[in-house]
Amino acid sequence: MNTDPRPLYARAAEQIAALIRTVRPEQLAGPTPCSEFDVRTLLSHMAGGTRRIAVVGAGGDGLAVRPFVDGVPDDGWVAAYDEVRAEVEKSWADDARLDALVHVPWGEAPGRIALSGYVMEAVTHTWDLSEALGRPLGLDPELAEFALAIAHRVLPDEQRGDDVPFDSAASAPEGADAYERLAAWLGRGPLSRA
């Protein structure tokens, strides 16, 4: 894979930022398709994961970075996310980082592969947040197609187990868009809004 994932990551980060700007305080305690997270915890994880890939891009140990951010006030999520996504842009600016071996939670990989994995994670959590918020914005289908291709490559259904943070693949509904197919491949489903 010779794709430069930085433009895709930047688009995914902008999409996340736009979605975070729609979050209302009363939604922070609401459920998400990521069953162990409410909206506030999902935002914390999205910012923490973004900080982690910034550290990886700067040559640091991503495993040393907790994938959550603590102490963000309810009205501070936009600023918190904008800060960490700026760190990513800076840490990955050097083209040499794309071919450098980096350490990420799933092992050692060239930077472009690691960053592609984080595009997949960012796009997946974008869907989680969008579902939790009632789909307030249209999402970029090209990002979901890229993330789905990465997911198929790195997460074959038969290799999932205790160490894999995704459930077994589920069936996507007939006519599902790329985000719904990605969510299904990662074992997620839409929230039931009973």
C-alpha positions as CSV (number, residue, x, y, z in Angstrom):
1,M,0.0,0.0,0.0
2,N,1.6,3.3,-1.1
3,T,-1.3,5.6,-0.4
4,D,-0.5,8.7,1.5
5,P,-3.2,8.6,4.2
6,R,-2.5,12.1,5.5
7,P,-5.1,13.8,3.3
8,L,-7.7,11.2,4.2
9,Y,-6.9,11.6,7.9
10,A,-7.2,15.4,7.6
11,R,-10.6,15.0,6.0
12,A,-11.7,12.5,8.7
13,A,-10.5,14.8,11.4
14,E,-12.4,17.8,9.9
15,Q,-15.5,15.6,9.7
16,I,-15.1,14.7,13.4
17,A,-14.6,18.3,14.3
18,A,-17.8,19.3,12.5
19,L,-19.7,16.6,14.2
20,I,-18.3,17.5,17.6
21,R,-19.5,21.0,17.1
22,T,-23.1,19.7,16.9
23,V,-23.0,18.0,20.3
24,R,-25.4,19.5,22.9
25,P,-24.6,19.2,26.6
26,E,-27.7,17.0,27.2
27,Q,-26.4,14.4,24.7
28,L,-23.1,13.8,26.6
29,A,-24.5,11.1,28.8
30,G,-26.4,9.4,25.9
31,P,-25.6,5.9,24.6
32,T,-23.5,5.1,21.5
33,P,-23.2,2.0,19.3
34,C,-19.9,1.4,21.1
35,S,-21.7,-0.2,24.0
36,E,-19.1,0.6,26.6
37,F,-19.1,4.3,25.8
38,D,-21.6,7.1,26.4
39,V,-21.1,10.2,24.2
40,R,-18.7,11.9,26.7
41,T,-16.5,8.8,26.9
42,L,-16.5,8.4,23.1
43,L,-15.4,12.0,22.8
44,S,-12.7,11.3,25.3
45,H,-11.5,8.3,23.4
46,M,-11.6,10.1,20.0
47,A,-9.4,12.9,21.4
48,G,-7.1,10.4,23.2
49,G,-6.7,8.2,20.1
50,T,-5.9,11.3,18.1
51,R,-3.3,12.3,20.7
52,R,-1.9,8.7,20.5
53,I,-1.4,8.9,16.7
54,A,0.2,12.3,17.0
55,V,2.8,10.8,19.4
56,V,3.3,8.0,17.0
57,G,3.9,10.4,14.1
58,A,6.4,12.3,16.2
59,G,8.4,9.1,16.7
60,G,7.1,8.3,20.2
61,D,5.5,5.2,21.7
62,G,1.8,5.2,21.0
63,L,1.3,2.5,23.7
64,A,2.6,4.9,26.3
65,V,-0.4,7.2,25.6
66,R,-3.7,6.6,27.3
67,P,-6.3,6.5,24.6
68,F,-8.6,8.8,26.6
69,V,-8.4,12.5,27.6
70,D,-9.5,13.4,31.1
71,G,-10.6,16.7,32.6
72,V,-12.3,18.2,29.5
73,P,-15.3,20.4,30.6
74,D,-18.6,19.7,28.8
75,D,-18.2,22.8,26.7
76,G,-14.5,22.1,25.9
77,W,-14.7,19.1,23.5
78,V,-14.3,21.2,20.3
79,A,-11.2,22.9,21.6
80,A,-9.8,19.6,23.0
81,Y,-10.2,17.9,19.7
82,D,-8.9,20.8,17.6
83,E,-5.8,20.8,19.8
84,V,-5.0,17.1,19.2
85,R,-5.8,17.1,15.5
86,A,-3.3,20.0,15.1
87,E,-0.7,17.9,16.8
88,V,-1.4,15.1,14.3
89,E,-0.9,17.4,11.3
90,K,2.4,18.7,12.7
91,S,3.8,15.3,13.7
92,W,3.0,13.7,10.4
93,A,4.2,16.6,8.2
94,D,7.5,15.0,7.3
95,D,7.1,12.6,4.3
96,A,9.8,10.4,5.9
97,R,7.3,9.5,8.7
98,L,5.2,7.5,6.2
99,D,7.9,4.9,5.6
100,A,9.4,4.9,9.1
101,L,8.6,2.0,11.3
102,V,6.4,3.0,14.2
103,H,4.9,1.2,17.2
104,V,1.2,1.1,17.5
105,P,-1.1,-1.0,19.7
106,W,-1.3,-3.8,17.1
107,G,2.4,-4.0,16.5
108,E,5.2,-2.4,14.4
109,A,4.2,-1.0,11.0
110,P,5.3,1.5,8.4
111,G,3.9,4.9,9.3
112,R,1.5,5.0,6.3
113,I,0.0,1.7,7.4
114,A,-0.3,2.9,11.0
115,L,-2.0,6.1,10.0
116,S,-4.3,4.3,7.7
117,G,-5.4,2.2,10.7
118,Y,-6.1,5.4,12.5
119,V,-8.2,6.6,9.6
120,M,-10.2,3.4,10.0
121,E,-10.6,4.0,13.7
122,A,-11.5,7.7,13.3
123,V,-14.1,7.0,10.6
124,T,-15.6,4.2,12.7
125,H,-15.9,6.4,15.7
126,T,-17.4,9.1,13.5
127,W,-20.2,6.8,12.7
128,D,-20.6,5.9,16.3
129,L,-20.9,9.5,17.3
130,S,-23.2,10.3,14.3
131,E,-25.5,7.5,15.3
132,A,-25.5,8.6,18.9
133,L,-26.4,12.2,17.9
134,G,-29.2,11.2,15.5
135,R,-27.1,11.7,12.3
136,P,-27.0,15.5,12.3
137,L,-24.6,15.8,9.3
138,G,-24.0,13.9,6.0
139,L,-20.8,11.9,6.2
140,D,-18.1,11.6,3.5
141,P,-18.7,8.2,1.8
142,E,-15.2,8.1,0.3
143,L,-13.7,8.0,3.9
144,A,-16.0,5.1,4.8
145,E,-15.0,3.2,1.6
146,F,-11.3,3.7,2.5
147,A,-11.8,2.6,6.1
148,L,-13.8,-0.4,5.0
149,A,-11.0,-1.5,2.7
150,I,-8.5,-1.2,5.5
151,A,-10.9,-3.1,7.9
152,H,-11.2,-5.9,5.4
153,R,-7.5,-6.1,5.1
154,V,-6.5,-6.0,8.7
155,L,-9.5,-7.5,10.5
156,P,-10.5,-10.7,8.8
157,D,-13.6,-12.0,10.6
158,E,-12.0,-15.3,11.6
159,Q,-9.2,-13.7,13.5
160,R,-11.2,-11.8,16.0
161,G,-11.0,-12.7,19.7
162,D,-10.2,-11.4,23.1
163,D,-7.3,-9.1,22.0
164,V,-9.3,-7.5,19.1
165,P,-11.4,-4.5,20.1
166,F,-14.1,-5.3,17.5
167,D,-16.8,-7.9,17.6
168,S,-17.3,-10.4,14.9
169,A,-18.7,-9.1,11.6
170,A,-22.5,-8.7,11.4
171,S,-24.6,-8.5,8.3
172,A,-25.2,-5.1,6.9
173,P,-28.8,-4.3,6.0
174,E,-29.9,-4.4,2.4
175,G,-28.9,-1.1,0.6
176,A,-26.5,-0.2,3.4
177,D,-24.2,2.8,2.8
178,A,-20.4,2.5,3.3
179,Y,-20.6,3.6,6.9
180,E,-23.3,1.0,7.8
181,R,-21.2,-1.7,6.0
182,L,-18.1,-0.6,8.0
183,A,-20.0,-0.6,11.2
184,A,-21.4,-4.1,10.5
185,W,-17.9,-5.4,9.5
186,L,-16.7,-4.2,12.9
187,G,-19.6,-5.8,14.7
188,R,-21.6,-2.7,15.3
189,G,-25.2,-1.9,14.7
190,P,-27.4,1.2,14.9
191,L,-28.8,2.3,18.2
192,S,-32.3,1.2,18.9
193,R,-34.2,4.4,19.6
194,A,-37.1,2.9,21.5
